[in-house]
């Protein structure tokens, strides 16, 4: 029986980054850039003001102070987006807004609050003269042309993830799209005579097909596009018919049909229409796991991940094997999820020498320590236990019990954006 690491390595050997396509910026979040972004112009393109204030020559206010203000005539106004039409005259100032181009002749900007503008506004809305209350150094409050990005510079390199910051940079370069590795499309097939789709009538002996929706949601969460193909009944013919549609996509994920029951047909279909790379992993839940490749009509070998049918097993297995496969197809490293060390509120038992992934809530105690408490019933069929699980507490295969009060490694499923996991704030 393979370890989780060996199984993951074997599975990932079947994957590589997908082809790149042109992607509109607002659809590119989380993708991997497949080109260098090179600047065709300086950003900012012109020297501009970093403050609302007055553009002037610093030499004209070298003697200015709170007790010895220097008065200058105001000979113009420049707003952001304007283009100055004349230089600043010696001994004069121009009113200027943040982001506006600095006029020729000016080498400093004095903020409004360092002038007597407010007092003058109480007398008149028109400012024809201003008193400056401090001196300024050349370049003060001026952003030079190319301060952020210089023309010809490689701003973002190929292989970078398209975060909001990178997308913003691309937009600042005038780009409406980027070349990026496309999202993989995951075909999801459920198997079982007992399954019905949500919304259909739940007859005797039937259950709703939850696996398709949890796995589809996980696929989308990790950057793929999910395509729920349908439910295959417990026969080779039914499964083969659905797989004819599924192999059109980049990866096929089935749930159920991978254990040793009379109707567990996935292994038979893999053997007939593809190849089997592994069967079962030393983990709990999710020991019965199939992986291999299906033969597509176009000659492709389509990776196939056969998940267990129990809903928790399916989700845990997809977390360990489906998520890294998606990352590789997206051109990313197959990095593990972030993990923490937490103090257990409840013991974790290991009955059969497999690595245990226990579902836990995670919180901080009054001392700021991470704590992990069980989400309840740890049966692989207790899907409700995943609803509140923020992490998987890991008990190694060679440890029988990790007692309450002990430290344990917790692989985080989610890092919520709330104060539950935030560090204590010092007063």
RODO-2510 file (C-alpha; in nm, 4 decimals, decimal comma):
residues 427
     n   res          X          Y          Z
     1     x     0,0000     0,0000     0,0000
     2     x     0,1464     0,3350    -0,1054
     3     x     0,2134     0,6250     0,1284
     4     x     0,0375     0,9532     0,0571
     5     x     0,3625     1,1054    -0,0692
     6     x     0,4437     0,8149    -0,3007
     7     x     0,0902     0,8121    -0,4376
     8     x     0,0996     1,1879    -0,4945
     9     x     0,4335     1,1675    -0,6760
    10     x     0,3075     0,8886    -0,8984
    11     x    -0,0123     1,0783    -0,9765
    12     x     0,1634     1,4072    -1,0531
    13     x     0,3973     1,2351    -1,2978
    14     x     0,0959     1,2176    -1,5329
    15     x     0,0436     1,5945    -1,5384
    16     x     0,2096     1,8935    -1,6997
    17     x     0,1141     2,2586    -1,7561
    18     x    -0,1592     2,3095    -2,0117
    19     x    -0,1364     2,5309    -2,3190
    20     x    -0,1554     2,9073    -2,2839
    21     x    -0,4281     3,1295    -2,4285
    22     x    -0,5106     3,4986    -2,4386
    23     x    -0,7218     3,5742    -2,1330
    24     x    -0,9116     3,8995    -2,0586
    25     x    -0,7707     4,0642    -1,7470
    26     x    -1,0841     4,0188    -1,5388
    27     x    -1,0825     3,6447    -1,6129
    28     x    -0,7115     3,5961    -1,5387
    29     x    -0,7087     3,6008    -1,1589
    30     x    -0,5144     3,3036    -1,0218
    31     x    -0,3771     3,1941    -1,3581
    32     x    -0,0081     3,1710    -1,4464
    33     x     0,1403     3,4309    -1,6796
    34     x     0,2959     3,2767    -1,9908
    35     x     0,4735     3,5874    -2,1185
    36     x     0,6890     3,8684    -1,9853
    37     x     0,5089     4,1984    -1,9343
    38     x     0,7329     4,4683    -2,0828
    39     x     0,6637     4,8398    -2,0479
    40     x     0,6284     5,0413    -2,3702
    41     x     0,6368     5,3718    -2,1802
    42     x     0,7333     5,5265    -1,8492
    43     x     0,4918     5,5104    -1,5553
    44     x     0,4187     5,7788    -1,4627
    45     x     0,4745     5,9138    -1,8144
    46     x     0,5431     6,2659    -1,6833
    47     x     0,6686     6,4080    -1,3554
    48     x     0,3572     6,4637    -1,1445
    49     x     0,2518     6,6026    -0,8106
    50     x     0,2351     6,3735    -0,5080
    51     x     0,0209     6,6267    -0,3169
    52     x    -0,2563     6,8816    -0,3603
    53     x    -0,0711     7,2104    -0,3329
    54     x     0,1369     7,4619    -0,5248
    55     x     0,4059     7,3909    -0,7833
    56     x     0,6934     7,6382    -0,7660
    57     x     1,0670     7,6881    -0,7807
    58     x     1,2308     7,5814    -0,4552
    59     x     1,4853     7,8646    -0,4877
    60     x     1,2005     8,1177    -0,4512
    61     x     1,1095     7,9978    -0,0994
    62     x     1,4483     7,9253     0,0555
    63     x     1,3794     8,1852     0,3271
    64     x     1,0191     8,0822     0,3955
    65     x     0,9145     7,9788     0,7462
    66     x     0,6137     7,9939     0,9759
    67     x     0,7356     8,3279     1,1078
    68     x     0,8609     8,4571     0,7737
    69     x     0,6163     8,3441     0,5033
    70     x     0,6976     8,4125     0,1400
    71     x     0,4149     8,5404    -0,0797
    72     x     0,3944     8,4384    -0,4435
    73     x     0,1433     8,5230    -0,7153
    74     x    -0,0647     8,2276    -0,8373
    75     x    -0,0527     8,2124    -1,2153
    76     x    -0,2551     7,9045    -1,2993
    77     x    -0,4253     7,5800    -1,2037
    78     x    -0,3452     7,2240    -1,3145
    79     x    -0,5780     6,9312    -1,2466
    80     x    -0,4995     6,5619    -1,2879
    81     x    -0,5319     6,4865    -1,6578
    82     x    -0,4437     6,8413    -1,7655
    83     x    -0,1341     6,9194    -1,9700
    84     x     0,0518     7,2353    -1,8610
    85     x     0,0704     7,4904    -2,1432
    86     x     0,3236     7,7300    -1,9923
    87     x     0,6126     7,7133    -1,7449
    88     x     0,6110     7,8438    -1,3899
    89     x     0,7524     8,1925    -1,3888
    90     x     1,0328     8,2840    -1,1460
    91     x     0,8846     8,4076    -0,8208
    92     x     0,5381     8,2596    -0,8961
    93     x     0,3361     7,9480    -0,8174
    94     x     0,0739     7,7294    -0,9874
    95     x    -0,2064     7,5553    -0,7983
    96     x    -0,1804     7,1802    -0,8685
    97     x    -0,3710     6,8638    -0,7812
    98     x    -0,2345     6,5197    -0,6920
    99     x    -0,1332     6,3304    -1,0049
   100     x    -0,1270     6,6391    -1,2257
   101     x     0,1816     6,6915    -1,4458
   102     x     0,4336     6,9325    -1,2958
   103     x     0,4828     7,2355    -1,5212
   104     x     0,8179     7,3242    -1,6674
   105     x     1,0288     7,5350    -1,4341
   106     x     0,8788     7,3961    -1,1113
   107     x     1,0976     7,1646    -0,9026
   108     x     0,8877     7,1313    -0,5845
   109     x     0,5280     7,1145    -0,4638
   110     x     0,4208     7,2701    -0,1352
   111     x     0,1051     7,1135     0,0177
   112     x    -0,1984     7,3312     0,0833
   113     x    -0,1578     7,2889     0,4582
   114     x     0,1830     7,4596     0,4445
   115     x     0,0306     7,7717     0,2955
   116     x    -0,2350     8,0231     0,4037
   117     x    -0,4867     7,9011     0,1449
   118     x    -0,7502     7,8116     0,4043
   119     x    -0,7456     8,1647     0,5508
   120     x    -0,7606     8,3193     0,2047
   121     x    -1,0592     8,0967     0,1122
   122     x    -1,2588     8,2511     0,3950
   123     x    -1,2202     8,5857     0,2225
   124     x    -1,2465     8,4910    -0,1459
   125     x    -1,2926     8,1834    -0,3628
   126     x    -1,0318     8,3173    -0,6025
   127     x    -0,6700     8,2645    -0,5034
   128     x    -0,4423     8,5091    -0,6847
   129     x    -0,1636     8,5051    -0,4271
   130     x    -0,0416     8,2543    -0,1711
   131     x     0,1899     8,2704     0,1303
   132     x     0,4205     7,9746     0,1811
   133     x     0,5169     7,8856     0,5377
   134     x     0,8206     7,6630     0,4820
   135     x     1,1073     7,6014     0,2440
   136     x     1,1259     7,2988     0,0140
   137     x     1,4013     7,0872    -0,1308
   138     x     1,4264     7,0337    -0,5081
   139     x     1,2094     6,7358    -0,6058
   140     x     0,9976     6,7525    -0,2899
   141     x     0,6473     6,6034    -0,3385
   142     x     0,7171     6,5331    -0,7061
   143     x     0,7024     6,1870    -0,8545
   144     x     0,9534     6,1765    -1,1414
   145     x     0,8659     6,0249    -1,4776
   146     x     0,9343     5,6515    -1,4713
   147     x     0,9485     5,6412    -1,0917
   148     x     0,7324     5,3274    -1,0851
   149     x     0,8115     5,1637    -1,4197
   150     x     1,0647     5,2627    -1,6837
   151     x     1,0131     5,2168    -2,0550
   152     x     1,1621     4,8893    -2,1792
   153     x     1,1673     4,7274    -1,8349
   154     x     1,0397     4,3733    -1,7832
   155     x     0,7831     4,4472    -1,5172
   156     x     0,6445     4,0976    -1,4501
   157     x     0,8121     3,7773    -1,5616
   158     x     0,6660     3,4678    -1,7230
   159     x     0,5555     3,2103    -1,4649
   160     x     0,4175     3,4647    -1,2181
   161     x     0,0732     3,4069    -1,0717
   162     x    -0,1793     3,6668    -1,1792
   163     x    -0,2742     3,8251    -0,8485
   164     x    -0,4807     4,1464    -0,8223
   165     x    -0,1531     4,3405    -0,8047
   166     x    -0,0168     4,1821    -1,1231
   167     x    -0,3479     4,2368    -1,3023
   168     x    -0,3388     4,6001    -1,1925
   169     x     0,0140     4,6374    -1,3333
   170     x    -0,0973     4,4822    -1,6629
   171     x    -0,3839     4,7320    -1,6807
   172     x    -0,1426     5,0189    -1,6072
   173     x     0,0548     4,9072    -1,9136
   174     x    -0,2604     4,9407    -2,1221
   175     x    -0,3192     4,5665    -2,1551
   176     x    -0,6727     4,4321    -2,1840
   177     x    -0,5612     4,0681    -2,1882
   178     x    -0,2585     3,8570    -2,1070
   179     x    -0,1143     3,5285    -2,2263
   180     x    -0,1754     3,2781    -1,9483
   181     x    -0,1956     2,9036    -1,8960
   182     x    -0,5589     2,8139    -1,9342
   183     x    -0,7777     2,6672    -1,6640
   184     x    -0,8111     2,2872    -1,6720
   185     x    -1,1570     2,1438    -1,7222
   186     x    -1,2377     1,8641    -1,4779
   187     x    -1,5029     1,6111    -1,5790
   188     x    -1,6881     1,4773    -1,2752
   189     x    -1,8695     1,1453    -1,2897
   190     x    -2,0515     0,9874    -0,9964
   191     x    -2,1280     0,6169    -0,9864
   192     x    -2,3975     0,4197    -0,8064
   193     x    -2,7484     0,2861    -0,8560
   194     x    -2,8497     0,4573    -0,5333
   195     x    -2,7754     0,8115    -0,6497
   196     x    -3,0248     1,0749    -0,7609
   197     x    -2,9572     1,4369    -0,8475
   198     x    -3,0575     1,7100    -0,6004
   199     x    -3,4027     1,8324    -0,6939
   200     x    -3,5252     1,4901    -0,8040
   201     x    -3,7566     1,2791    -0,5913
   202     x    -3,5729     1,0809    -0,3241
   203     x    -3,7194     0,7334    -0,3452
   204     x    -3,6650     0,4392    -0,1089
   205     x    -3,3029     0,3341    -0,0825
   206     x    -3,1798     0,6420    -0,2684
   207     x    -2,9428     0,9234    -0,1657
   208     x    -2,8645     1,2555    -0,3219
   209     x    -2,5476     1,2908    -0,5266
   210     x    -2,3500     1,5211    -0,2967
   211     x    -2,0055     1,4116    -0,4163
   212     x    -2,0398     1,5729    -0,7564
   213     x    -2,1121     1,9085    -0,5975
   214     x    -1,8432     1,8984    -0,3305
   215     x    -1,5768     1,7889    -0,5823
   216     x    -1,6952     2,0410    -0,8421
   217     x    -1,6768     2,3162    -0,5795
   218     x    -1,3259     2,2114    -0,4766
   219     x    -1,2178     2,2063    -0,8415
   220     x    -1,3455     2,5600    -0,8922
   221     x    -1,1912     2,6753    -0,5650
   222     x    -0,8477     2,5604    -0,6796
   223     x    -0,8698     2,7247    -1,0202
   224     x    -1,0229     2,4665    -1,2524
   225     x    -1,3512     2,4624    -1,4422
   226     x    -1,5829     2,1833    -1,3254
   227     x    -1,8078     1,9925    -1,5641
   228     x    -2,0533     1,7553    -1,3941
   229     x    -2,1051     1,4883    -1,6609
   230     x    -2,3614     1,2770    -1,4784
   231     x    -2,4311     0,9622    -1,2780
   232     x    -2,3158     0,6237    -1,4042
   233     x    -2,5092     0,3232    -1,2837
   234     x    -2,3335     0,0167    -1,1445
   235     x    -2,2434    -0,1404    -1,4748
   236     x    -1,9426    -0,1245    -1,6994
   237     x    -2,1572    -0,0193    -1,9951
   238     x    -2,3139     0,2749    -1,8106
   239     x    -1,9783     0,4000    -1,6870
   240     x    -1,8148     0,3602    -2,0275
   241     x    -2,0929     0,5634    -2,1896
   242     x    -2,0361     0,8567    -1,9554
   243     x    -1,6604     0,8337    -1,9849
   244     x    -1,6903     0,8779    -2,3621
   245     x    -1,8034     1,2328    -2,2830
   246     x    -1,5689     1,2808    -1,9884
   247     x    -1,2448     1,2059    -2,1778
   248     x    -1,2997     1,5184    -2,3882
   249     x    -1,1712     1,7175    -2,0937
   250     x    -0,8349     1,7524    -1,9181
   251     x    -0,8944     1,5223    -1,6225
   252     x    -1,1658     1,2780    -1,5207
   253     x    -1,2721     1,2408    -1,1592
   254     x    -1,5072     0,9602    -1,0609
   255     x    -1,6464     0,8892    -0,7167
   256     x    -1,7320     0,5427    -0,5834
   257     x    -1,6728     0,2125    -0,7539
   258     x    -1,3124     0,1768    -0,6370
   259     x    -1,3393    -0,0637    -0,3434
   260     x    -1,3942    -0,4404    -0,3532
   261     x    -1,7718    -0,4653    -0,3750
   262     x    -1,9627    -0,6631    -0,6353
   263     x    -2,0597    -0,3448    -0,8205
   264     x    -1,7339    -0,1487    -0,7940
   265     x    -1,6621    -0,1275    -1,1659
   266     x    -1,4150     0,1573    -1,1984
   267     x    -1,1124    -0,0734    -1,1785
   268     x    -1,2553    -0,2920    -1,4542
   269     x    -1,3176     0,0080    -1,6794
   270     x    -0,9665     0,1413    -1,6184
   271     x    -0,8155    -0,1934    -1,7049
   272     x    -1,0245    -0,2181    -2,0221
   273     x    -1,0014     0,1394    -2,1523
   274     x    -0,6746     0,2677    -2,0137
   275     x    -0,4180     0,1894    -1,7483
   276     x    -0,4014     0,1638    -1,3717
   277     x    -0,1149     0,3412    -1,1957
   278     x    -0,2111     0,2803    -0,8354
   279     x    -0,4774     0,1228    -0,6207
   280     x    -0,5239     0,2150    -0,2524
   281     x    -0,3248     0,4502    -0,0292
   282     x    -0,2202     0,4200     0,3348
   283     x    -0,4534     0,6889     0,4672
   284     x    -0,7813     0,7198     0,6535
   285     x    -1,0227     0,8212     0,5246
   286     x    -0,9761     0,7448     0,1530
   287     x    -0,7823     0,4181     0,1463
   288     x    -0,9593     0,2879    -0,1681
   289     x    -0,8286     0,5191    -0,4393
   290     x    -0,7752     0,4504    -0,8065
   291     x    -0,5572     0,6451    -1,0443
   292     x    -0,4597     0,5865    -1,4017
   293     x    -0,5183     0,7144    -1,7536
   294     x    -0,8075     0,6686    -1,9936
   295     x    -0,7625     0,6325    -2,3665
   296     x    -0,9351     0,9164    -2,5518
   297     x    -1,0467     0,8806    -2,9172
   298     x    -0,8024     1,1552    -3,0205
   299     x    -0,5089     0,9557    -2,8862
   300     x    -0,4658     1,1484    -2,5615
   301     x    -0,4055     0,9758    -2,2304
   302     x    -0,6505     1,1504    -1,9974
   303     x    -0,5614     1,1297    -1,6264
   304     x    -0,8332     0,9648    -1,4202
   305     x    -0,8678     1,0030    -1,0443
   306     x    -1,1047     0,7471    -0,8944
   307     x    -1,2210     0,8730    -0,5566
   308     x    -1,3937     0,6649    -0,2887
   309     x    -1,7695     0,6880    -0,2655
   310     x    -1,7948     0,7950     0,0976
   311     x    -1,8303     1,1739     0,0853
   312     x    -1,5602     1,2627     0,3390
   313     x    -1,3181     1,0170     0,1794
   314     x    -1,3828     1,1734    -0,1598
   315     x    -1,3143     1,5251    -0,0324
   316     x    -1,0018     1,4341     0,1645
   317     x    -0,8607     1,2376    -0,1285
   318     x    -0,9288     1,5215    -0,3699
   319     x    -0,7593     1,7625    -0,1307
   320     x    -0,4473     1,5458    -0,1261
   321     x    -0,4334     1,4458    -0,4933
   322     x    -0,6776     1,6466    -0,7059
   323     x    -0,5678     1,9869    -0,5804
   324     x    -0,1955     1,9411    -0,6576
   325     x    -0,2834     1,8002    -1,0014
   326     x    -0,4824     2,1147    -1,0795
   327     x    -0,1911     2,3294    -0,9651
   328     x     0,0480     2,1492    -1,2002
   329     x    -0,1924     2,1910    -1,4931
   330     x    -0,2117     2,5624    -1,4089
   331     x     0,1656     2,5883    -1,4304
   332     x     0,2129     2,6219    -1,0555
   333     x     0,4199     2,4287    -0,8066
   334     x     0,2387     2,1452    -0,6305
   335     x     0,2885     2,3104    -0,2933
   336     x     0,1135     2,1713     0,0165
   337     x    -0,1551     2,3659     0,1934
   338     x    -0,0361     2,5839     0,4836
   339     x    -0,0150     2,3967     0,8119
   340     x     0,0022     2,4960     1,1767
   341     x     0,0776     2,3249     1,5063
   342     x    -0,2246     2,3221     1,7347
   343     x    -0,3129     2,1836     2,0771
   344     x    -0,5735     1,9086     2,0612
   345     x    -0,8967     1,9399     2,2559
   346     x    -0,9917     1,5806     2,1683
   347     x    -0,7721     1,2748     2,1135
   348     x    -0,7051     1,1370     1,7668
   349     x    -0,6966     0,7571     1,7465
   350     x    -0,5266     0,5484     1,4798
   351     x    -0,6718     0,1962     1,4708
   352     x    -0,5006     0,0359     1,1741
   353     x    -0,1610     0,1859     1,0949
   354     x    -0,2744     0,4372     0,8318
   355     x    -0,2190     0,8110     0,8306
   356     x    -0,5284     0,9689     0,9841
   357     x    -0,6760     1,2966     0,8633
   358     x    -0,9135     1,4083     1,1392
   359     x    -1,1546     1,6915     1,0688
   360     x    -1,1110     1,9760     1,3162
   361     x    -1,2229     2,3264     1,3885
   362     x    -0,9340     2,5630     1,4583
   363     x    -0,9404     2,8568     1,6954
   364     x    -0,7140     3,0570     1,9238
   365     x    -0,7355     3,0397     2,3020
   366     x    -0,6968     3,3360     2,5366
   367     x    -0,3192     3,3006     2,5223
   368     x    -0,3124     3,3161     2,1442
   369     x    -0,2360     2,9446     2,0996
   370     x    -0,3901     2,7530     1,8139
   371     x    -0,6379     2,4897     1,9322
   372     x    -0,8006     2,2077     1,7341
   373     x    -1,1281     2,0439     1,8302
   374     x    -1,3054     1,7624     1,6565
   375     x    -1,5968     1,8477     1,4304
   376     x    -1,7776     1,5418     1,5651
   377     x    -1,8420     1,2046     1,4072
   378     x    -1,5252     1,1103     1,2168
   379     x    -1,6933     0,8445     1,0042
   380     x    -1,6043     0,8729     0,6354
   381     x    -1,9757     0,8947     0,5635
   382     x    -2,0415     1,1854     0,8016
   383     x    -2,0316     1,4688     0,5479
   384     x    -2,1612     1,7162     0,8041
   385     x    -1,8228     1,6955     0,9759
   386     x    -1,6665     1,8693     0,6741
   387     x    -1,9015     2,1667     0,6928
   388     x    -1,7182     2,3144     0,9922
   389     x    -1,3738     2,1672     0,9308
   390     x    -1,1118     2,4333     0,8897
   391     x    -0,8299     2,1839     0,8935
   392     x    -0,7210     1,8213     0,8884
   393     x    -0,5327     1,7126     1,2010
   394     x    -0,2740     1,4560     1,0945
   395     x    -0,1849     1,1479     1,2980
   396     x     0,1120     0,9573     1,1440
   397     x     0,0624     0,5959     1,0439
   398     x     0,2974     0,4691     1,3168
   399     x     0,1319     0,6557     1,6062
   400     x    -0,1615     0,4854     1,7787
   401     x    -0,3030     0,7873     1,9625
   402     x    -0,2370     1,1581     1,9958
   403     x    -0,3854     1,2525     2,3305
   404     x    -0,5908     1,5586     2,4147
   405     x    -0,3603     1,8391     2,5230
   406     x    -0,0859     1,7252     2,2859
   407     x     0,0403     1,9203     1,9889
   408     x    -0,0583     1,8071     1,6403
   409     x     0,0070     1,9223     1,2863
   410     x    -0,3044     2,0628     1,1206
   411     x    -0,3226     2,1071     0,7455
   412     x    -0,5449     2,4085     0,6918
   413     x    -0,8335     2,3678     0,4509
   414     x    -0,9259     2,7328     0,4787
   415     x    -0,7723     3,0352     0,6421
   416     x    -1,0836     3,2400     0,7134
   417     x    -1,0777     3,6168     0,6824
   418     x    -1,2055     3,6849     1,0310
   419     x    -1,0633     3,7418     1,3766
   420     x    -1,0894     3,3801     1,4882
   421     x    -0,7427     3,3009     1,3629
   422     x    -0,5920     3,6478     1,3894
   423     x    -0,3035     3,7095     1,6253
   424     x    -0,3848     3,8808     1,9564
   425     x    -0,3455     4,2575     1,9391
   426     x    -0,1156     4,4116     2,1963
   427     x    -0,2600     4,7077     2,3822
***
